[in-house]
Amino acid sequence: MPTPKMQRDKILDDVARVAGGAVSAFSGLRRQVREEVRSRLDELAQRLDLVPREDFERVELMMFKAREEQNKLSERVAALEAKIAGPKKGSLGKQEKGKRKTTARKKKA
C-alpha cells in the first residue's frame, strides 16, 4: 500500500506534468496568436496600400536633398536677377553721376 508521502509525490508529479503541458500549450497558442495578428496586419497594410518603412525613409531622404538643392538654386537665381537688374531707378552710382555732369558741360559749351 502506498504511503501518504508517495501519494503526495505522485500528485505533485501529475500536477507538474499538467502544468508543463499547459505551459507548452499556452506557448504554442501564443505563437499562433502572434502569427495570426501579424498575418491580419499584413493583409490590412496591403489593402490600405501602405509602403514599407524602408521605402518611406528613402523617399523622405530624397525629398530633403531636393529641397536643399531647390533652396540653393533659388538663392543663385535671386543673386543673378539682382545682378541683371542693376541699380534701382533714382539711386545713381558715382560713375553715372560723373557722366551726367560731364555730358551737361559738353552740351553748354
Phi, psi and omega in degrees: 000134183288145179279161179300325179295319180293321178295317179297317178297320179294319179296316179297321177297318178296317179297317179297319179296317179294317179296318177298318177294322178294318178298317178297317179294318180293322178292322175294319178296317178300317179297317180295318179297316179299315179296320180294317179296316179298318179298315180296320179294322177297317178297318179297317179297322179290321179292325180278356179060046178279152179260152176295152183303319182298317179295319180298314180296322179296315180292323178298318178296318178298321180296316180297318179296319179295321179294319177298315179297320179297318178296318178297316180293324177297319178295318179296317180297317179298319179295318179293320178296321178294322180292319180291319183295329180071196181290152181284160178296142178090344177243100182269141176282171182300320182294318182292323179296316180296323180293321181295319180295316181296317180296319181295323179294320181295322181293323181290325186284000000 
